[in-house]
Amino acid sequence: MPQTHQAGPAPRFVPAAKTLPEQIADAVESRSTPLSQLLRLMAALDAEGGHESLRLRLRARIGAPLDA
């Protein structure tokens, strides 16, 4: 049976890229951010030679208990 409709890939919403400080702020505020993502952000911050205040916030969030 011939197909009458060729389905292409669905358009995807791609949000505007956030800056590293914005990504870190979002990750620190969200309690659902996985540890692996927090560690990737820390690595990106280290590679960028980033801000000490952001590094301290990220470290505090990585070490924070889940129920905090």
Protein Blocks (a to p, Z undefined) as FASTA:
>chain_A
ZZfbdcddddddddddddfklmmmmmmmpmkbcfklmmmmmmmmmmnopafklmmmmmmm
mmpcfkZZ
